[in-house]
Amino acid sequence: MTETERIELSACTSIMVGKKASLDGATYISRNEDRVVAIHPKRFCVQPAVSGRQATYTSPYNGLTVPLPASGYRYTATPNVDTSAGPNEEDGFNEKNVGESATESVYANERVLAYDPYVKNGLAEDSLTTLVLPFIDSARDGVRYLGDLVAKYGSAEGNGIQFNDATEVWYMEIVTGHQWVAVRIPDNCYAVAANQIAIQDIDFNDPKNYMWAAGIQQFVTTNQLNPDANRWNFRHIFGTDTEKDHHYNTPRVWFAQRYLNPEIQQDPESAELPFIRKANRKIAVEDIQYILKSHYNETQYDPLGHGSEHDKKTYRAIALSRTANSHILQMRAANKGAAAGVQWLGYGVPSFCPHVPFFTNVTDTDASYREVTPNLTLTSAYWLYETLAMIVEAHYAEFIQADLDYQKELAAWARQKIAAVDAQVATLPAEQVPAYLTAQNHAIASHYNAATKKLLATLVMQGAELSQLTFKMDPNL
């Protein structure tokens, strides 16, 4: 795989929100998993807990070989249907209510890679959920555990990894074969990453809020890598600032911050956009959804808007036709008990398709998400939403309002459903909760699937009247 192919393969956008910055007190991590092709089928499944095993993991992608711990927690995941290049499980919560989203591809400059190149058979995106999520007890523990793996096996590529639990959100950037840092997102802040090294200043006297690879300061000093005289800025030392960054990466951060901080004027091509900000309001799950669905809405850069052809092609949007999976991992306050974790999944083009909420303390997923064929069938949620997206975009002007109304109605239904489930869970013995939540997830999937098929039927009927292959005889002939 060439470097250009890898950039296109995993060019994602990530959004993190601390518990005091969110409207409901939940922590959030989220990401659009973007791939090189528009069709990249994904499943949603529950991987069972294991104990007493003796097994070794070998990556089909690059041959990385890692002995697995004897025991591992149950966890949710969204693996590829085709696992020939590795499982690529990407995102989920484990039974300890710890979430992971892996990965946001990031790219180091040639100076630092000269002294610490990538390890060909080291850790890569295909393995980073499988090898970490079943074995961690907190977001902070996720950084520690993965850092230990990088020290032992090295990294095959640059990656940003998000972790959350009920109290903390952490973002970790692995940028060379062995160098990495991580930052705890402040409780009252949000952060956005978009395929550039995002983390800036590191306080090496504050291990409560920062973590780093052993020896990273000496690595930088020995190899004379710090371009700043009076600060230690991780982005400046390890990152890139290229023409591609200015058009492919930074504008996505600019748009997200424009939405959450409209009072701040910034240049969409600036290399100095801050990684962490305080929003001008509390952030709701719908705000995160809006950003993940966005395509420079209401700006001249919207490829579906009314700007010039040049402007519409200037910047790469957040939502793409090749988004394989858009997810939001919501870990709610501890008073939600066994129903605290909600994994919102969006298949199809995010702009046109809903994020579906699933409780994560479950033993199984709905067949429409678990059983996905490599070819189109409307019994599969993945294919259902890909079909909806294609039909809506094909007649965008005529269909977009009906599509937006459908998404809005489902979003309101989701809040009502989650509240009803919360009320019922509060009355149940703990041992009954996983079975109850599993049944509710089936009901949620059924409701969304039915609503989507109903809209599809309506749009197909309307679309038949929009065909250019129509003719009416002039009665005067």
NUZAFI-34352 format. One record per residue (C-alpha): residue in three letters; chain; x, y, z. Coordinates in Angstrom, 3 decimals, always signed. Layout:
BEGIN
(ALA,A,(X,Y,Z))
...
***
This chain:
BEGIN
(MET,A,(+0.000,+0.000,+0.000))
(THR,A,(+1.394,+3.400,-0.953))
(GLU,A,(+1.386,+6.366,+1.443))
(THR,A,(-1.280,+8.068,-0.700))
(GLU,A,(-3.467,+4.968,-0.522))
(ARG,A,(-3.078,+4.830,+3.258))
(ILE,A,(-4.042,+8.497,+3.594))
(GLU,A,(-7.200,+7.851,+1.606))
(LEU,A,(-7.867,+4.571,+3.415))
(SER,A,(-8.341,+5.949,+6.901))
(ALA,A,(-8.958,+9.672,+6.488))
(CYS,A,(-11.293,+10.182,+9.435))
(THR,A,(-12.667,+13.036,+11.566))
(SER,A,(-12.866,+12.759,+15.378))
(ILE,A,(-14.780,+14.791,+17.980))
(MET,A,(-14.372,+14.473,+21.761))
(VAL,A,(-16.462,+16.152,+24.487))
(GLY,A,(-15.786,+16.310,+28.236))
(LYS,A,(-18.506,+15.624,+30.808))
(LYS,A,(-18.925,+19.259,+31.881))
(ALA,A,(-19.009,+20.441,+28.277))
(SER,A,(-21.882,+18.114,+27.343))
(LEU,A,(-25.555,+18.869,+27.807))
(ASP,A,(-26.274,+15.621,+29.663))
(GLY,A,(-23.040,+15.194,+31.655))
(ALA,A,(-21.890,+12.294,+29.476))
(THR,A,(-18.424,+11.911,+28.016))
(TYR,A,(-18.280,+11.506,+24.249))
(ILE,A,(-15.822,+10.208,+21.714))
(SER,A,(-16.830,+9.987,+18.064))
(ARG,A,(-15.484,+9.526,+14.559))
(ASN,A,(-16.346,+9.101,+10.907))
(GLU,A,(-14.440,+6.036,+9.710))
(ASP,A,(-13.653,+6.925,+6.098))
(ARG,A,(-12.264,+4.447,+3.602))
(VAL,A,(-10.771,+4.432,+0.117))
(VAL,A,(-13.951,+3.129,-1.551))
(ALA,A,(-17.584,+4.148,-1.165))
(ILE,A,(-18.746,+0.602,-0.439))
(HIS,A,(-17.013,-0.939,+2.590))
(PRO,A,(-19.472,-3.243,+4.429))
(LYS,A,(-19.355,-3.208,+8.243))
(ARG,A,(-20.955,-5.348,+10.940))
(PHE,A,(-21.974,-4.508,+14.504))
(CYS,A,(-21.413,-7.339,+16.962))
(VAL,A,(-20.684,-8.292,+20.564))
(GLN,A,(-17.406,-10.106,+21.220))
(PRO,A,(-17.841,-12.391,+24.261))
(ALA,A,(-15.701,-12.315,+27.382))
(VAL,A,(-12.962,-14.943,+27.527))
(SER,A,(-11.029,-16.577,+30.343))
(GLY,A,(-8.389,-19.265,+30.665))
(ARG,A,(-7.327,-19.175,+27.031))
(GLN,A,(-3.918,-19.631,+25.491))
(ALA,A,(-3.906,-17.837,+22.146))
(THR,A,(-1.791,-15.631,+19.924))
(TYR,A,(-3.105,-12.859,+17.677))
(THR,A,(-1.568,-12.582,+14.218))
(SER,A,(-2.590,-9.683,+11.991))
(PRO,A,(-3.632,-10.699,+8.459))
(TYR,A,(-2.680,-7.152,+7.410))
(ASN,A,(+1.000,-7.023,+8.343))
(GLY,A,(+1.862,-10.151,+10.328))
(LEU,A,(+2.022,-8.485,+13.763))
(THR,A,(+2.063,-11.306,+16.331))
(VAL,A,(+1.012,-10.701,+19.942))
(PRO,A,(+0.294,-13.273,+22.691))
(LEU,A,(-3.182,-12.551,+24.065))
(PRO,A,(-3.955,-12.266,+27.786))
(ALA,A,(-5.694,-15.275,+29.285))
(SER,A,(-8.799,-13.220,+30.123))
(GLY,A,(-10.624,-10.448,+28.309))
(TYR,A,(-13.811,-8.447,+28.797))
(ARG,A,(-16.908,-8.609,+26.619))
(TYR,A,(-17.072,-5.685,+24.169))
(THR,A,(-19.005,-4.278,+21.233))
(ALA,A,(-17.281,-3.719,+17.885))
(THR,A,(-17.856,-2.789,+14.241))
(PRO,A,(-15.526,-5.069,+12.252))
(ASN,A,(-15.226,-5.249,+8.483))
(VAL,A,(-17.298,-7.898,+6.742))
(ASP,A,(-14.169,-8.785,+4.774))
(THR,A,(-11.479,-9.443,+7.416))
(SER,A,(-8.755,-10.496,+4.971))
(ALA,A,(-6.844,-7.296,+5.862))
(GLY,A,(-7.510,-7.634,+9.581))
(PRO,A,(-10.618,-7.289,+11.771))
(ASN,A,(-10.627,-3.462,+11.885))
(GLU,A,(-13.051,-3.529,+14.821))
(GLU,A,(-12.742,+0.272,+15.078))
(ASP,A,(-15.006,+1.260,+17.986))
(GLY,A,(-16.979,+0.002,+20.963))
(PHE,A,(-17.458,-0.200,+24.723))
(ASN,A,(-16.279,-3.041,+26.927))
(GLU,A,(-18.232,-4.399,+29.891))
(LYS,A,(-16.324,-2.051,+32.237))
(ASN,A,(-17.909,+0.910,+30.396))
(VAL,A,(-14.658,+1.927,+28.719))
(GLY,A,(-14.881,+3.130,+25.130))
(GLU,A,(-12.312,+3.178,+22.360))
(SER,A,(-12.305,+4.566,+18.829))
(ALA,A,(-9.311,+3.571,+16.719))
(THR,A,(-8.096,+5.196,+14.634))
(GLU,A,(-7.661,+8.748,+13.354))
(SER,A,(-4.800,+8.517,+10.856))
(VAL,A,(-2.096,+11.123,+11.504))
(TYR,A,(+1.131,+11.881,+9.682))
(ALA,A,(+4.571,+12.772,+11.012))
(ASN,A,(+7.175,+14.832,+9.186))
(GLU,A,(+10.254,+13.386,+7.537))
(ARG,A,(+12.655,+14.756,+10.174))
(VAL,A,(+11.249,+12.709,+13.056))
(LEU,A,(+10.635,+9.627,+10.919))
(ALA,A,(+14.293,+9.673,+9.899))
(TYR,A,(+15.271,+8.935,+13.509))
(ASP,A,(+12.350,+6.652,+14.444))
(PRO,A,(+10.779,+5.078,+11.344))
(TYR,A,(+7.624,+3.012,+11.414))
(VAL,A,(+7.913,-0.701,+12.183))
(LYS,A,(+6.574,-2.683,+9.217))
(ASN,A,(+4.946,-5.402,+11.324))
(GLY,A,(+4.093,-3.163,+14.263))
(LEU,A,(+0.715,-2.021,+15.563))
(ALA,A,(-1.692,-0.771,+12.881))
(GLU,A,(-5.328,+0.284,+12.708))
(ASP,A,(-6.540,-3.200,+11.851))
(SER,A,(-5.537,-4.463,+15.314))
(LEU,A,(-5.802,-1.564,+17.762))
(THR,A,(-9.316,-2.234,+19.045))
(THR,A,(-8.917,-6.010,+19.146))
(LEU,A,(-5.652,-5.817,+21.092))
(VAL,A,(-6.674,-3.121,+23.570))
(LEU,A,(-10.413,-2.738,+24.307))
(PRO,A,(-10.990,-6.176,+25.935))
(PHE,A,(-8.165,-5.606,+28.410))
(ILE,A,(-8.582,-2.105,+29.895))
(ASP,A,(-10.418,-0.806,+32.966))
(SER,A,(-10.486,+2.947,+32.314))
(ALA,A,(-9.750,+5.533,+29.634))
(ARG,A,(-6.432,+6.346,+31.289))
(ASP,A,(-5.631,+2.628,+31.450))
(GLY,A,(-6.257,+2.439,+27.697))
(VAL,A,(-3.465,+4.935,+27.056))
(ARG,A,(-1.119,+3.112,+29.420))
(TYR,A,(-1.902,-0.322,+27.960))
(LEU,A,(-1.493,+0.791,+24.355))
(GLY,A,(+1.681,+2.720,+25.221))
(ASP,A,(+3.186,-0.483,+26.594))
(LEU,A,(+2.305,-2.322,+23.360))
(VAL,A,(+3.937,+0.404,+21.259))
(ALA,A,(+7.096,+0.211,+23.368))
(LYS,A,(+7.267,-3.558,+22.835))
(TYR,A,(+6.107,-3.972,+19.223))
(GLY,A,(+6.440,-0.532,+17.641))
(SER,A,(+3.888,+1.163,+15.404))
(ALA,A,(+3.409,+0.544,+11.690))
(GLU,A,(+1.771,+3.924,+11.070))
(GLY,A,(+0.652,+7.182,+12.657))
(ASN,A,(-2.631,+6.946,+14.543))
(GLY,A,(-4.825,+8.937,+16.918))
(ILE,A,(-6.841,+6.869,+19.402))
(GLN,A,(-9.716,+8.055,+21.610))
(PHE,A,(-10.696,+6.563,+24.967))
(ASN,A,(-13.528,+7.458,+27.337))
(ASP,A,(-15.172,+6.263,+30.528))
(ALA,A,(-17.769,+7.876,+32.810))
(THR,A,(-15.357,+10.561,+34.028))
(GLU,A,(-12.531,+11.088,+31.514))
(VAL,A,(-11.766,+11.474,+27.807))
(TRP,A,(-8.225,+10.841,+26.537))
(TYR,A,(-6.725,+11.345,+23.086))
(MET,A,(-3.475,+9.572,+22.207))
(GLU,A,(-1.323,+10.203,+19.117))
(ILE,A,(+1.232,+7.590,+18.025))
(VAL,A,(+3.345,+9.383,+15.445))
(THR,A,(+6.522,+7.412,+14.729))
(GLY,A,(+7.703,+3.864,+15.317))
(HIS,A,(+7.807,+4.387,+19.090))
(GLN,A,(+6.981,+8.021,+19.979))
(TRP,A,(+3.587,+9.083,+21.303))
(VAL,A,(+1.835,+11.476,+23.641))
(ALA,A,(-1.676,+11.639,+25.099))
(VAL,A,(-3.771,+14.401,+26.628))
(ARG,A,(-6.792,+14.298,+28.909))
(ILE,A,(-9.500,+16.444,+27.336))
(PRO,A,(-10.559,+18.934,+30.059))
(ASP,A,(-14.033,+18.230,+31.419))
(ASN,A,(-15.366,+21.591,+30.203))
(CYS,A,(-13.888,+21.377,+26.692))
(TYR,A,(-14.211,+19.670,+23.333))
(ALA,A,(-11.551,+18.672,+20.810))
(VAL,A,(-11.512,+17.956,+17.074))
(ALA,A,(-8.921,+16.000,+15.060))
(ALA,A,(-8.801,+15.585,+11.292))
(ASN,A,(-5.805,+13.600,+9.996))
(GLN,A,(-3.155,+15.993,+11.240))
(ILE,A,(-1.173,+15.729,+14.428))
(ALA,A,(-3.464,+17.738,+16.689))
(ILE,A,(-1.939,+17.772,+20.169))
(GLN,A,(+0.020,+20.921,+20.953))
(ASP,A,(+1.721,+21.825,+24.263))
(ILE,A,(+2.682,+19.031,+26.675))
(ASP,A,(+3.263,+19.695,+30.379))
(PHE,A,(+5.783,+17.073,+31.471))
(ASN,A,(+5.204,+18.142,+35.095))
(ASP,A,(+1.525,+17.165,+34.941))
(PRO,A,(+1.188,+13.367,+34.565))
(LYS,A,(-2.433,+13.614,+35.719))
(ASN,A,(-3.421,+15.260,+32.431))
(TYR,A,(-0.646,+14.205,+30.061))
(MET,A,(+1.072,+10.936,+29.227))
(TRP,A,(+3.990,+10.245,+26.881))
(ALA,A,(+6.443,+7.663,+25.592))
(ALA,A,(+9.422,+7.106,+27.843))
(GLY,A,(+12.395,+9.098,+26.591))
(ILE,A,(+10.494,+11.315,+24.161))
(GLN,A,(+12.087,+14.528,+25.471))
(GLN,A,(+15.571,+13.081,+25.089))
(PHE,A,(+14.674,+11.818,+21.599))
(VAL,A,(+13.756,+15.351,+20.549))
(THR,A,(+16.791,+16.942,+22.186))
(THR,A,(+19.331,+14.414,+20.919))
(ASN,A,(+18.135,+14.717,+17.335))
(GLN,A,(+17.639,+18.516,+17.458))
(LEU,A,(+13.992,+18.335,+16.394))
(ASN,A,(+12.318,+21.206,+18.277))
(PRO,A,(+11.859,+24.254,+16.000))
(ASP,A,(+10.636,+26.486,+18.872))
(ALA,A,(+13.041,+28.274,+21.188))
(ASN,A,(+10.852,+28.548,+24.272))
(ARG,A,(+8.128,+25.870,+24.112))
(TRP,A,(+7.623,+22.160,+23.574))
(ASN,A,(+4.817,+21.928,+21.009))
(PHE,A,(+4.159,+18.355,+19.906))
(ARG,A,(+2.434,+19.451,+16.687))
(HIS,A,(+5.343,+21.698,+15.699))
(ILE,A,(+7.950,+19.014,+16.435))
(PHE,A,(+6.291,+15.954,+14.932))
(GLY,A,(+3.561,+17.257,+12.609))
(THR,A,(+3.220,+18.494,+9.048))
(ASP,A,(+2.062,+21.797,+7.572))
(THR,A,(+1.571,+21.183,+3.849))
(GLU,A,(-0.656,+22.360,+1.041))
(LYS,A,(-2.545,+19.088,+1.353))
(ASP,A,(-3.117,+19.763,+5.062))
(HIS,A,(-4.556,+23.189,+4.244))
(HIS,A,(-7.186,+21.738,+1.913))
(TYR,A,(-7.743,+18.207,+3.209))
(ASN,A,(-7.405,+18.490,+6.984))
(THR,A,(-7.507,+21.860,+8.724))
(PRO,A,(-10.777,+23.050,+7.098))
(ARG,A,(-12.665,+20.230,+8.820))
(VAL,A,(-11.422,+21.391,+12.222))
(TRP,A,(-12.302,+24.957,+11.225))
(PHE,A,(-15.878,+24.015,+10.336))
(ALA,A,(-16.475,+22.077,+13.567))
(GLN,A,(-15.107,+24.932,+15.649))
(ARG,A,(-17.106,+27.428,+13.569))
(TYR,A,(-20.254,+25.531,+14.528))
(LEU,A,(-19.457,+25.272,+18.249))
(ASN,A,(-17.786,+28.693,+18.517))
(PRO,A,(-19.382,+30.874,+15.811))
(GLU,A,(-18.196,+33.988,+17.626))
(ILE,A,(-14.529,+33.168,+16.837))
(GLN,A,(-13.191,+34.129,+13.408))
(GLN,A,(-10.518,+31.768,+12.036))
(ASP,A,(-8.806,+30.918,+8.780))
(PRO,A,(-9.846,+27.462,+7.480))
(GLU,A,(-6.283,+26.878,+6.262))
(SER,A,(-4.514,+27.898,+9.474))
(ALA,A,(-1.949,+25.465,+10.888))
(GLU,A,(-2.501,+26.965,+14.360))
(LEU,A,(-6.147,+26.080,+14.956))
(PRO,A,(-6.309,+24.986,+18.595))
(PHE,A,(-6.909,+21.331,+19.341))
(ILE,A,(-8.936,+21.980,+22.513))
(ARG,A,(-11.653,+24.625,+22.886))
(LYS,A,(-14.513,+25.627,+25.165))
(ALA,A,(-17.795,+25.803,+23.247))
(ASN,A,(-20.089,+28.804,+23.617))
(ARG,A,(-22.854,+26.466,+24.861))
(LYS,A,(-23.390,+22.964,+26.212))
(ILE,A,(-22.907,+20.315,+23.515))
(ALA,A,(-25.718,+17.841,+22.800))
(VAL,A,(-25.438,+14.510,+21.032))
(GLU,A,(-27.343,+16.153,+18.158))
(ASP,A,(-24.525,+18.704,+17.818))
(ILE,A,(-21.973,+15.927,+17.413))
(GLN,A,(-24.236,+14.275,+14.861))
(TYR,A,(-24.560,+17.542,+12.930))
(ILE,A,(-20.798,+17.915,+12.673))
(LEU,A,(-20.268,+14.299,+11.596))
(LYS,A,(-22.995,+14.761,+8.955))
(SER,A,(-21.657,+18.105,+7.744))
(HIS,A,(-20.278,+19.158,+4.359))
(TYR,A,(-19.524,+22.863,+4.953))
(ASN,A,(-23.256,+23.519,+5.196))
(GLU,A,(-24.248,+27.145,+4.639))
(THR,A,(-20.812,+28.131,+3.326))
(GLN,A,(-19.518,+28.628,-0.207))
(TYR,A,(-17.496,+25.426,+0.218))
(ASP,A,(-20.515,+23.097,+0.384))
(PRO,A,(-20.231,+20.592,-2.511))
(LEU,A,(-24.040,+20.321,-2.422))
(GLY,A,(-24.525,+24.082,-2.138))
(HIS,A,(-24.612,+27.099,-4.423))
(GLY,A,(-20.996,+28.289,-4.379))
(SER,A,(-18.796,+28.396,-7.440))
(GLU,A,(-17.505,+25.127,-8.827))
(HIS,A,(-14.046,+26.136,-7.601))
(ASP,A,(-15.209,+26.824,-4.030))
(LYS,A,(-17.240,+23.615,-3.853))
(LYS,A,(-14.099,+21.602,-4.632))
(THR,A,(-11.663,+23.559,-2.475))
(TYR,A,(-11.914,+21.606,+0.800))
(ARG,A,(-12.534,+17.994,+1.785))
(ALA,A,(-15.800,+17.688,+3.745))
(ILE,A,(-16.374,+15.796,+7.011))
(ALA,A,(-19.168,+13.548,+5.682))
(LEU,A,(-18.244,+11.550,+2.588))
(SER,A,(-19.719,+8.913,+0.330))
(ARG,A,(-16.900,+6.633,+1.537))
(THR,A,(-17.707,+6.932,+5.237))
(ALA,A,(-17.965,+3.262,+6.217))
(ASN,A,(-19.161,+3.892,+9.762))
(SER,A,(-20.015,+7.034,+11.708))
(HIS,A,(-20.079,+6.405,+15.454))
(ILE,A,(-20.627,+8.298,+18.699))
(LEU,A,(-19.673,+6.588,+21.968))
(GLN,A,(-21.724,+8.151,+24.757))
(MET,A,(-20.840,+7.171,+28.316))
(ARG,A,(-23.497,+8.642,+30.568))
(ALA,A,(-23.362,+9.462,+34.266))
(ALA,A,(-23.004,+6.634,+36.743))
(ASN,A,(-26.639,+7.054,+37.861))
(LYS,A,(-27.657,+5.442,+34.569))
(GLY,A,(-26.162,+2.260,+35.992))
(ALA,A,(-26.035,-0.747,+33.718))
(ALA,A,(-27.553,+1.220,+30.816))
(ALA,A,(-24.917,+3.994,+30.869))
(GLY,A,(-23.173,+3.129,+27.606))
(VAL,A,(-24.828,+4.058,+24.299))
(GLN,A,(-23.136,+3.443,+20.966))
(TRP,A,(-24.682,+5.501,+18.167))
(LEU,A,(-24.007,+3.931,+14.756))
(GLY,A,(-24.514,+5.516,+11.361))
(TYR,A,(-24.116,+3.614,+8.112))
(GLY,A,(-24.428,+5.053,+4.615))
(VAL,A,(-23.478,+8.668,+3.884))
(PRO,A,(-23.836,+10.391,+7.285))
(SER,A,(-25.503,+13.464,+5.753))
(PHE,A,(-28.502,+11.427,+4.671))
(CYS,A,(-28.706,+8.660,+7.278))
(PRO,A,(-29.499,+8.574,+11.010))
(HIS,A,(-27.262,+7.645,+13.919))
(VAL,A,(-28.971,+4.678,+15.610))
(PRO,A,(-28.572,+4.347,+19.408))
(PHE,A,(-27.658,+0.953,+20.859))
(PHE,A,(-27.117,+0.121,+24.522))
(THR,A,(-23.787,-1.618,+25.006))
(ASN,A,(-24.354,-3.765,+28.107))
(VAL,A,(-25.777,-6.499,+25.881))
(THR,A,(-25.076,-10.051,+24.809))
(ASP,A,(-25.972,-9.830,+21.114))
(THR,A,(-26.884,-7.423,+18.314))
(ASP,A,(-29.761,-7.386,+15.868))
(ALA,A,(-29.411,-9.715,+12.884))
(SER,A,(-29.724,-6.763,+10.488))
(TYR,A,(-26.451,-5.424,+11.927))
(ARG,A,(-24.722,-8.678,+12.860))
(GLU,A,(-25.296,-10.595,+9.613))
(VAL,A,(-24.082,-8.534,+6.662))
(THR,A,(-23.480,-9.949,+3.194))
(PRO,A,(-20.768,-8.616,+0.882))
(ASN,A,(-23.461,-7.775,-1.681))
(LEU,A,(-26.598,-5.664,-1.460))
(THR,A,(-29.641,-6.925,+0.408))
(LEU,A,(-32.183,-4.724,+2.184))
(THR,A,(-32.328,-7.120,+5.143))
(SER,A,(-28.952,-5.654,+6.134))
(ALA,A,(-28.842,-2.260,+7.870))
(TYR,A,(-25.545,-1.410,+6.178))
(TRP,A,(-27.008,-1.897,+2.696))
(LEU,A,(-30.329,-0.310,+3.639))
(TYR,A,(-28.645,+2.973,+4.521))
(GLU,A,(-26.265,+2.889,+1.552))
(THR,A,(-29.346,+2.565,-0.669))
(LEU,A,(-31.121,+5.442,+1.050))
(ALA,A,(-28.098,+7.715,+0.664))
(MET,A,(-27.752,+6.998,-3.032))
(ILE,A,(-31.438,+7.660,-3.732))
(VAL,A,(-31.536,+10.916,-1.757))
(GLU,A,(-28.393,+12.336,-3.346))
(ALA,A,(-29.551,+11.322,-6.838))
(HIS,A,(-32.485,+13.750,-6.493))
(TYR,A,(-31.051,+15.994,-3.800))
(ALA,A,(-33.193,+19.082,-4.367))
(GLU,A,(-36.405,+17.076,-4.479))
(PHE,A,(-35.669,+14.586,-1.655))
(ILE,A,(-33.505,+16.326,+0.930))
(GLN,A,(-36.354,+17.872,+2.955))
(ALA,A,(-38.162,+14.540,+3.303))
(ASP,A,(-34.872,+12.971,+4.353))
(LEU,A,(-34.174,+15.674,+6.953))
(ASP,A,(-37.709,+15.328,+8.343))
(TYR,A,(-37.208,+11.560,+8.643))
(GLN,A,(-33.902,+12.047,+10.500))
(LYS,A,(-35.430,+14.634,+12.844))
(GLU,A,(-38.381,+12.391,+13.662))
(LEU,A,(-36.074,+9.463,+14.446))
(ALA,A,(-33.820,+11.647,+16.610))
(ALA,A,(-36.800,+12.678,+18.750))
(TRP,A,(-37.966,+9.049,+18.937))
(ALA,A,(-34.475,+7.994,+20.081))
(ARG,A,(-34.545,+10.370,+23.046))
(GLN,A,(-37.992,+9.123,+24.060))
(LYS,A,(-36.912,+5.497,+23.732))
(ILE,A,(-33.715,+5.958,+25.754))
(ALA,A,(-35.647,+7.710,+28.535))
(ALA,A,(-38.212,+4.889,+28.640))
(VAL,A,(-35.485,+2.235,+28.781))
(ASP,A,(-33.687,+4.130,+31.566))
(ALA,A,(-36.889,+4.193,+33.624))
(GLN,A,(-37.403,+0.460,+33.218))
(VAL,A,(-33.770,-0.440,+33.943))
(ALA,A,(-34.049,+1.374,+37.275))
(THR,A,(-36.648,-1.216,+38.367))
(LEU,A,(-34.733,-4.346,+37.303))
(PRO,A,(-32.268,-6.529,+39.185))
(ALA,A,(-28.760,-6.107,+37.763))
(GLU,A,(-28.624,-9.662,+36.424))
(GLN,A,(-31.705,-9.027,+34.242))
(VAL,A,(-30.442,-5.838,+32.626))
(PRO,A,(-28.273,-7.259,+29.782))
(ALA,A,(-31.116,-9.423,+28.455))
(TYR,A,(-33.555,-6.512,+28.698))
(LEU,A,(-31.191,-4.123,+26.896))
(THR,A,(-30.491,-6.729,+24.226))
(ALA,A,(-34.229,-6.977,+23.536))
(GLN,A,(-34.539,-3.190,+23.440))
(ASN,A,(-31.711,-2.963,+20.907))
(HIS,A,(-33.640,-5.350,+18.664))
(ALA,A,(-36.700,-3.101,+18.996))
(ILE,A,(-34.624,-0.009,+18.171))
(ALA,A,(-33.135,-1.641,+15.079))
(SER,A,(-36.581,-2.768,+13.928))
(HIS,A,(-38.045,+0.724,+14.346))
(TYR,A,(-35.256,+2.408,+12.374))
(ASN,A,(-35.253,-0.271,+9.679))
(ALA,A,(-39.022,+0.047,+9.213))
(ALA,A,(-38.900,+3.847,+9.074))
(THR,A,(-36.103,+3.712,+6.513))
(LYS,A,(-37.899,+1.230,+4.284))
(LYS,A,(-41.034,+3.376,+4.454))
(LEU,A,(-39.097,+6.449,+3.333))
(LEU,A,(-37.385,+4.466,+0.592))
(ALA,A,(-40.729,+3.322,-0.771))
(THR,A,(-42.022,+6.889,-0.807))
(LEU,A,(-38.923,+8.242,-2.555))
(VAL,A,(-38.943,+5.507,-5.195))
(MET,A,(-42.583,+6.315,-6.008))
(GLN,A,(-41.800,+10.026,-6.229))
(GLY,A,(-38.611,+9.412,-8.162))
(ALA,A,(-40.440,+7.526,-10.864))
(GLU,A,(-42.145,+10.803,-11.772))
(LEU,A,(-38.778,+12.580,-12.101))
(SER,A,(-37.398,+10.444,-14.903))
(GLN,A,(-36.159,+12.241,-18.018))
(LEU,A,(-37.486,+9.322,-20.074))
(THR,A,(-40.995,+10.698,-20.324))
(PHE,A,(-43.056,+11.982,-23.228))
(LYS,A,(-46.462,+13.574,-23.650))
(MET,A,(-47.985,+13.809,-27.116))
(ASP,A,(-48.839,+17.319,-28.248))
(PRO,A,(-52.635,+17.204,-28.721))
(ASN,A,(-52.319,+19.621,-31.648))
(LEU,A,(-50.306,+17.169,-33.721))
***
